[in-house]
Amino acid sequence: VTANGYGKRTPVDEYRQQRRGGRGLRAHHVNEKTGPVADAAIVDLSQQLVVTTRNGTIIRMPLKGISRQGRNTQGVRTIKLARGDTVASIALLDKPAPPDLKGGDQPGVIAG
């Protein structure tokens, strides 16, 4: 996810392995519109993405909603930012476990 709110999903196998002396790979098409990369992570499609901005806005979205794109692309808008605001960080939330029906709705009860 970039500082200006653009994000994408790119398969790991699109990044070839670098050897000693390698000059790196372009992972994102950075320009004035997208801004620099703010944060990146290896994800699973069952997770949800949480984007936090410098002004305190927080949004949560399923990763399936972010399109899969190639390495050298700018991505899609993941968050609409207020004027002067930028993305501060991202976090990943795992899909919550289904509730255990045997334990009822009593807190602290473990079925088994």
OpenMM code with the backbone's topology and positions (N, CA, C; nanometers):
from openmm import Vec3, app, unit

residues = "VAL THR ALA ASN GLY TYR GLY LYS ARG THR PRO VAL ASP GLU TYR ARG GLN GLN ARG ARG GLY GLY ARG GLY LEU ARG ALA HIS HIS VAL ASN GLU LYS THR GLY PRO VAL ALA ASP ALA ALA ILE VAL ASP LEU SER GLN GLN LEU VAL VAL THR THR ARG ASN GLY THR ILE ILE ARG MET PRO LEU LYS GLY ILE SER ARG GLN GLY ARG ASN THR GLN GLY VAL ARG THR ILE LYS LEU ALA ARG GLY ASP THR VAL ALA SER ILE ALA LEU LEU ASP LYS PRO ALA PRO PRO ASP LEU LYS GLY GLY ASP GLN PRO GLY VAL ILE ALA GLY".split()
positions = [
    Vec3(0.0860, -0.1171, 0.0000),
    Vec3(0.0000, 0.0000, 0.0000),
    Vec3(0.0903, 0.1228, 0.0000),
    Vec3(0.0555, 0.2189, -0.0862),
    Vec3(0.1381, 0.3392, -0.0968),
    Vec3(0.0885, 0.4488, -0.0034),
    Vec3(0.1699, 0.5511, 0.0131),
    Vec3(0.1364, 0.6630, 0.1007),
    Vec3(0.0082, 0.7331, 0.0581),
    Vec3(-0.0220, 0.7334, -0.0712),
    Vec3(-0.1424, 0.7998, -0.1205),
    Vec3(-0.2623, 0.7056, -0.1329),
    Vec3(-0.2519, 0.5846, -0.0769),
    Vec3(-0.3666, 0.4956, -0.0666),
    Vec3(-0.3857, 0.3946, -0.1776),
    Vec3(-0.2872, 0.3729, -0.2625),
    Vec3(-0.2990, 0.2736, -0.3695),
    Vec3(-0.2387, 0.1421, -0.3226),
    Vec3(-0.3029, 0.0315, -0.3588),
    Vec3(-0.2540, -0.0993, -0.3183),
    Vec3(-0.2776, -0.2021, -0.4267),
    Vec3(-0.2135, -0.3168, -0.4127),
    Vec3(-0.2302, -0.4263, -0.5085),
    Vec3(-0.1837, -0.5553, -0.4439),
    Vec3(-0.2224, -0.6664, -0.5068),
    Vec3(-0.1730, -0.7986, -0.4688),
    Vec3(-0.0930, -0.8511, -0.5864),
    Vec3(0.0300, -0.8918, -0.5616),
    Vec3(0.1156, -0.9473, -0.6658),
    Vec3(0.1688, -1.0818, -0.6180),
    Vec3(0.1527, -1.1884, -0.6982),
    Vec3(0.2040, -1.3200, -0.6567),
    Vec3(0.3547, -1.3165, -0.6310),
    Vec3(0.3978, -1.3854, -0.5272),
    Vec3(0.5394, -1.3883, -0.4898),
    Vec3(0.6254, -1.4443, -0.6024),
    Vec3(0.5714, -1.5388, -0.6812),
    Vec3(0.6533, -1.5993, -0.7868),
    Vec3(0.6845, -1.5021, -0.9011),
    Vec3(0.6278, -1.3833, -0.9013),
    Vec3(0.6645, -1.2823, -1.0010),
    Vec3(0.7943, -1.2107, -0.9648),
    Vec3(0.8454, -1.2357, -0.8459),
    Vec3(0.9705, -1.1744, -0.8015),
    Vec3(1.0800, -1.2797, -0.8093),
    Vec3(1.1692, -1.2651, -0.9064),
    Vec3(1.2759, -1.3647, -0.9197),
    Vec3(1.3758, -1.3485, -0.8057),
    Vec3(1.4420, -1.4576, -0.7731),
    Vec3(1.5399, -1.4559, -0.6656),
    Vec3(1.6621, -1.3768, -0.7088),
    Vec3(1.7118, -1.2930, -0.6205),
    Vec3(1.8312, -1.2134, -0.6471),
    Vec3(1.9531, -1.2819, -0.5863),
    Vec3(2.0634, -1.2671, -0.6521),
    Vec3(2.1899, -1.3191, -0.5996),
    Vec3(2.2744, -1.2032, -0.5487),
    Vec3(2.3897, -1.2376, -0.4948),
    Vec3(2.4804, -1.1348, -0.4469),
    Vec3(2.5133, -1.0391, -0.5603),
    Vec3(2.5089, -0.9123, -0.5332),
    Vec3(2.5373, -0.8133, -0.6371),
    Vec3(2.4146, -0.7781, -0.7198),
    Vec3(2.3006, -0.8390, -0.6875),
    Vec3(2.1772, -0.8068, -0.7595),
    Vec3(2.1381, -0.6621, -0.7351),
    Vec3(2.0751, -0.6023, -0.8322),
    Vec3(2.0406, -0.4610, -0.8202),
    Vec3(1.8956, -0.4400, -0.7782),
    Vec3(1.8284, -0.5464, -0.7365),
    Vec3(1.6919, -0.5341, -0.6879),
    Vec3(1.5890, -0.5450, -0.7982),
    Vec3(1.4636, -0.5430, -0.7593),
    Vec3(1.3514, -0.5536, -0.8513),
    Vec3(1.2524, -0.4423, -0.8226),
    Vec3(1.1856, -0.3977, -0.9261),
    Vec3(1.0808, -0.2979, -0.9073),
    Vec3(0.9553, -0.3712, -0.8604),
    Vec3(0.9046, -0.3315, -0.7454),
    Vec3(0.7867, -0.3969, -0.6891),
    Vec3(0.6601, -0.3147, -0.7084),
    Vec3(0.6752, -0.1860, -0.7348),
    Vec3(0.5584, -0.0988, -0.7458),
    Vec3(0.5929, 0.0181, -0.8369),
    Vec3(0.4981, 0.0576, -0.9210),
    Vec3(0.5173, 0.1751, -1.0067),
    Vec3(0.4903, 0.2986, -0.9209),
    Vec3(0.5970, 0.3613, -0.8746),
    Vec3(0.5855, 0.4765, -0.7857),
    Vec3(0.5884, 0.6041, -0.8690),
    Vec3(0.4902, 0.6910, -0.8450),
    Vec3(0.4875, 0.8213, -0.9112),
    Vec3(0.4232, 0.9221, -0.8162),
    Vec3(0.4016, 1.0436, -0.8635),
    Vec3(0.3446, 1.1479, -0.7784),
    Vec3(0.2027, 1.1125, -0.7336),
    Vec3(0.1292, 1.0456, -0.8201),
    Vec3(-0.0091, 1.0077, -0.7889),
    Vec3(-0.0155, 0.9031, -0.6771),
    Vec3(0.0697, 0.8007, -0.6833),
    Vec3(0.0648, 0.6923, -0.5850),
    Vec3(0.1427, 0.7244, -0.4584),
    Vec3(0.2516, 0.7978, -0.4709),
    Vec3(0.3397, 0.8225, -0.3581),
    Vec3(0.4280, 0.7014, -0.3332),
    Vec3(0.5207, 0.7123, -0.2387),
    Vec3(0.6096, 0.5994, -0.2087),
    Vec3(0.5347, 0.4863, -0.1389),
    Vec3(0.5951, 0.3684, -0.1379),
    Vec3(0.5354, 0.2537, -0.0691),
    Vec3(0.5387, 0.2816, 0.0814),
    Vec3(0.4226, 0.2732, 0.1452),
    Vec3(0.4123, 0.2990, 0.2890),
    Vec3(0.4353, 0.1720, 0.3697),
    Vec3(0.3828, 0.0601, 0.3205),
    Vec3(0.3950, -0.0662, 0.3934),
    Vec3(0.3634, -0.1810, 0.2985),
    Vec3(0.4187, -0.2979, 0.3259),
    Vec3(0.3963, -0.4162, 0.2427),
    Vec3(0.3956, -0.5397, 0.3322),
    Vec3(0.3307, -0.6454, 0.2859),
    Vec3(0.3234, -0.7687, 0.3637),
    Vec3(0.2928, -0.8855, 0.2714),
    Vec3(0.3323, -1.0045, 0.3130),
    Vec3(0.2915, -1.1269, 0.2446),
    Vec3(0.1594, -1.1681, 0.3083),
    Vec3(0.0581, -1.1895, 0.2243),
    Vec3(-0.0783, -1.2064, 0.2745),
    Vec3(-0.1405, -1.3376, 0.2298),
    Vec3(-0.2509, -1.3716, 0.2936),
    Vec3(-0.3356, -1.4844, 0.2576),
    Vec3(-0.4732, -1.4267, 0.2270),
    Vec3(-0.5396, -1.4769, 0.1244),
    Vec3(-0.6682, -1.4200, 0.0831),
    Vec3(-0.7776, -1.4299, 0.1888),
    Vec3(-0.7596, -1.5136, 0.2890),
    Vec3(-0.8607, -1.5233, 0.3942),
    Vec3(-0.8487, -1.4083, 0.4945),
    Vec3(-0.7404, -1.3327, 0.4871),
    Vec3(-0.7179, -1.2233, 0.5813),
    Vec3(-0.7910, -1.0959, 0.5387),
    Vec3(-0.7959, -1.0012, 0.6321),
    Vec3(-0.8487, -0.8689, 0.6031),
    Vec3(-0.7371, -0.7678, 0.6227),
    Vec3(-0.7426, -0.6595, 0.5446),
    Vec3(-0.6425, -0.5537, 0.5507),
    Vec3(-0.6978, -0.4376, 0.6316),
    Vec3(-0.6172, -0.3879, 0.7247),
    Vec3(-0.6514, -0.2682, 0.8007),
    Vec3(-0.5514, -0.1609, 0.7607),
    Vec3(-0.6024, -0.0476, 0.7125),
    Vec3(-0.5174, 0.0640, 0.6706),
    Vec3(-0.5380, 0.1781, 0.7692),
    Vec3(-0.4279, 0.2313, 0.8229),
    Vec3(-0.4323, 0.3419, 0.9177),
    Vec3(-0.3637, 0.4629, 0.8557),
    Vec3(-0.4254, 0.5806, 0.8698),
    Vec3(-0.3661, 0.7025, 0.8145),
    Vec3(-0.3035, 0.7864, 0.9259),
    Vec3(-0.2226, 0.8825, 0.8871),
    Vec3(-0.1565, 0.9705, 0.9841),
    Vec3(-0.2568, 1.0540, 1.0638),
    Vec3(-0.3712, 1.0869, 1.0042),
    Vec3(-0.4739, 1.1650, 1.0746),
    Vec3(-0.5670, 1.0789, 1.1587),
    Vec3(-0.5445, 0.9474, 1.1627),
    Vec3(-0.6213, 0.8603, 1.2501),
    Vec3(-0.7381, 0.7866, 1.1873),
    Vec3(-0.7556, 0.7957, 1.0566),
    Vec3(-0.8607, 0.7196, 0.9905),
    Vec3(-0.8173, 0.5740, 0.9806),
    Vec3(-0.9089, 0.4828, 1.0106),
    Vec3(-0.8800, 0.3396, 1.0022),
    Vec3(-0.9914, 0.2741, 0.9220),
    Vec3(-0.9531, 0.1945, 0.8215),
    Vec3(-1.0523, 0.1180, 0.7466),
    Vec3(-1.0105, -0.0281, 0.7439),
    Vec3(-1.1093, -0.1153, 0.7293),
    Vec3(-1.0829, -0.2591, 0.7198),
    Vec3(-1.1534, -0.3108, 0.5957),
    Vec3(-1.0840, -0.3950, 0.5183),
    Vec3(-1.1425, -0.4493, 0.3960),
    Vec3(-1.0891, -0.5896, 0.3707),
    Vec3(-1.1670, -0.6736, 0.3028),
    Vec3(-1.1161, -0.8070, 0.2675),
    Vec3(-1.0096, -0.7949, 0.1589),
    Vec3(-0.9078, -0.8784, 0.1668),
    Vec3(-0.8013, -0.8748, 0.0661),
    Vec3(-0.8521, -0.9147, -0.0714),
    Vec3(-0.9587, -0.9931, -0.0764),
    Vec3(-1.0153, -1.0322, -0.2055),
    Vec3(-1.0624, -0.9109, -0.2841),
    Vec3(-1.0910, -0.8002, -0.2157),
    Vec3(-1.1378, -0.6787, -0.2814),
    Vec3(-1.0277, -0.5983, -0.3480),
    Vec3(-0.9024, -0.6363, -0.3256),
    Vec3(-0.7890, -0.5673, -0.3884),
    Vec3(-0.7427, -0.6533, -0.5046),
    Vec3(-0.7391, -0.5955, -0.6238),
    Vec3(-0.7125, -0.6755, -0.7433),
    Vec3(-0.5683, -0.7246, -0.7506),
    Vec3(-0.5525, -0.8379, -0.8156),
    Vec3(-0.4216, -0.8985, -0.8394),
    Vec3(-0.3618, -0.8311, -0.9621),
    Vec3(-0.2400, -0.7802, -0.9479),
    Vec3(-0.1748, -0.7080, -1.0568),
    Vec3(-0.0277, -0.7450, -1.0627),
    Vec3(0.0353, -0.7059, -1.1718),
    Vec3(0.1769, -0.7335, -1.1915),
    Vec3(0.2661, -0.6481, -1.1025),
    Vec3(0.3961, -0.6763, -1.1088),
    Vec3(0.4924, -0.6067, -1.0236),
    Vec3(0.4985, -0.4574, -1.0509),
    Vec3(0.5142, -0.4186, -1.1762),
    Vec3(0.5397, -0.2786, -1.2095),
    Vec3(0.4101, -0.2057, -1.2461),
    Vec3(0.3112, -0.2119, -1.1585),
    Vec3(0.1846, -0.1421, -1.1788),
    Vec3(0.1581, -0.0542, -1.0571),
    Vec3(0.0697, 0.0439, -1.0729),
    Vec3(0.0455, 0.1366, -0.9618),
    Vec3(-0.0593, 0.0868, -0.8637),
    Vec3(-0.1404, -0.0098, -0.9019),
    Vec3(-0.2412, -0.0634, -0.8115),
    Vec3(-0.3730, 0.0109, -0.8211),
    Vec3(-0.4622, -0.0190, -0.7277),
    Vec3(-0.5949, 0.0423, -0.7224),
    Vec3(-0.6080, 0.1199, -0.5915),
    Vec3(-0.6994, 0.2151, -0.5890),
    Vec3(-0.7180, 0.2951, -0.4680),
    Vec3(-0.7802, 0.2073, -0.3595),
    Vec3(-0.7124, 0.1970, -0.2448),
    Vec3(-0.7642, 0.1171, -0.1340),
    Vec3(-0.8351, 0.2040, -0.0310),
    Vec3(-0.7996, 0.3316, -0.0242),
    Vec3(-0.8599, 0.4234, 0.0719),
    Vec3(-0.8607, 0.5631, 0.0114),
    Vec3(-0.9718, 0.6327, 0.0284),
    Vec3(-0.9799, 0.7713, -0.0170),
    Vec3(-0.9335, 0.8586, 0.0987),
    Vec3(-0.8271, 0.9336, 0.0752),
    Vec3(-0.7652, 1.0123, 0.1809),
    Vec3(-0.8131, 1.1570, 0.1787),
    Vec3(-0.8201, 1.2174, 0.2972),
    Vec3(-0.8492, 1.3600, 0.3077),
    Vec3(-0.7262, 1.4376, 0.2598),
    Vec3(-0.7470, 1.5608, 0.2200),
    Vec3(-0.6361, 1.6443, 0.1726),
    Vec3(-0.5269, 1.6523, 0.2802),
    Vec3(-0.4039, 1.6233, 0.2413),
    Vec3(-0.2910, 1.6298, 0.3323),
    Vec3(-0.2679, 1.5044, 0.4154),
    Vec3(-0.3574, 1.4075, 0.4095),
    Vec3(-0.3430, 1.2842, 0.4870),
    Vec3(-0.2664, 1.1810, 0.4047),
    Vec3(-0.1950, 1.0909, 0.4713),
    Vec3(-0.1232, 0.9823, 0.4045),
    Vec3(-0.1401, 0.8537, 0.4851),
    Vec3(-0.1127, 0.7417, 0.4201),
    Vec3(-0.1181, 0.6116, 0.4871),
    Vec3(0.0016, 0.6004, 0.5810),
    Vec3(-0.0239, 0.5616, 0.7045),
    Vec3(0.0826, 0.5450, 0.8034),
    Vec3(0.1289, 0.4005, 0.8110),
    Vec3(0.0326, 0.3065, 0.8118),
    Vec3(0.0693, 0.1655, 0.8248),
    Vec3(-0.0473, 0.0772, 0.7836),
    Vec3(-0.0154, -0.0516, 0.7704),
    Vec3(-0.1186, -0.1514, 0.7450),
    Vec3(-0.1046, -0.2617, 0.8490),
    Vec3(-0.2114, -0.3350, 0.8688),
    Vec3(-0.2096, -0.4529, 0.9559),
    Vec3(-0.2982, -0.5579, 0.8911),
    Vec3(-0.2741, -0.6828, 0.9239),
    Vec3(-0.3537, -0.7931, 0.8707),
    Vec3(-0.4303, -0.8593, 0.9836),
    Vec3(-0.5571, -0.8865, 0.9578),
    Vec3(-0.6401, -0.9585, 1.0538),
    Vec3(-0.6718, -1.0949, 0.9964),
    Vec3(-0.6494, -1.1989, 1.0771),
    Vec3(-0.6851, -1.3332, 1.0340),
    Vec3(-0.8357, -1.3493, 1.0408),
    Vec3(-0.8854, -1.4383, 0.9583),
    Vec3(-1.0282, -1.4684, 0.9600),
    Vec3(-1.0614, -1.5266, 1.0971),
    Vec3(-1.1635, -1.4734, 1.1654),
    Vec3(-1.1944, -1.5256, 1.2986),
    Vec3(-1.2404, -1.6708, 1.2925),
    Vec3(-1.2060, -1.7453, 1.3964),
    Vec3(-1.2481, -1.8852, 1.4049),
    Vec3(-1.3987, -1.8901, 1.4248),
    Vec3(-1.4645, -1.9919, 1.3689),
    Vec3(-1.6090, -2.0026, 1.3902),
    Vec3(-1.6382, -2.0274, 1.5376),
    Vec3(-1.7496, -1.9767, 1.5876),
    Vec3(-1.7809, -1.9972, 1.7296),
    Vec3(-1.8038, -2.1447, 1.7596),
    Vec3(-1.7631, -2.1854, 1.8779),
    Vec3(-1.7814, -2.3235, 1.9212),
    Vec3(-1.9205, -2.3358, 1.9817),
    Vec3(-2.0081, -2.4047, 1.9142),
    Vec3(-2.1469, -2.4137, 1.9580),
    Vec3(-2.1644, -2.5007, 2.0818),
    Vec3(-2.0698, -2.5921, 2.1071),
    Vec3(-2.0824, -2.6808, 2.2229),
    Vec3(-2.0665, -2.6044, 2.3536),
    Vec3(-1.9857, -2.5005, 2.3530),
    Vec3(-1.9592, -2.4254, 2.4753),
    Vec3(-2.0678, -2.3253, 2.5082),
    Vec3(-2.1662, -2.3112, 2.4220),
    Vec3(-2.2707, -2.2129, 2.4461),
    Vec3(-2.2145, -2.0727, 2.4358),
    Vec3(-2.2811, -1.9789, 2.4986),
    Vec3(-2.2323, -1.8418, 2.4924),
    Vec3(-2.1761, -1.7973, 2.6265),
    Vec3(-2.1310, -1.8927, 2.7072),
    Vec3(-2.0717, -1.8589, 2.8353),
    Vec3(-1.9243, -1.8278, 2.8152),
    Vec3(-1.8787, -1.7110, 2.8596),
    Vec3(-1.7374, -1.6789, 2.8437),
    Vec3(-1.6502, -1.7744, 2.9245),
    Vec3(-1.5397, -1.8123, 2.8665),
    Vec3(-1.4441, -1.8972, 2.9354),
    Vec3(-1.4751, -2.0455, 2.9309),
    Vec3(-1.5854, -2.0864, 2.8704),
    Vec3(-1.6205, -2.2278, 2.8619),
    Vec3(-1.5552, -2.2869, 2.7386),
    Vec3(-1.4791, -2.3929, 2.7582),
    Vec3(-1.4132, -2.4603, 2.6470),
    Vec3(-1.4804, -2.5947, 2.6277),
    Vec3(-1.5314, -2.6167, 2.5088),
    Vec3(-1.5972, -2.7446, 2.4802),
    Vec3(-1.4918, -2.8515, 2.4602),
    Vec3(-1.5216, -2.9715, 2.4954),
    Vec3(-1.4246, -3.0753, 2.4706),
    Vec3(-1.4488, -3.1898, 2.5501),
] * unit.nanometer
topology = app.Topology()
chain = topology.addChain("A")
for resn in residues:
    res = topology.addResidue(resn, chain)
    for name in ("N", "CA", "C"):
        topology.addAtom(name, app.Element.getBySymbol(name[0]), res)
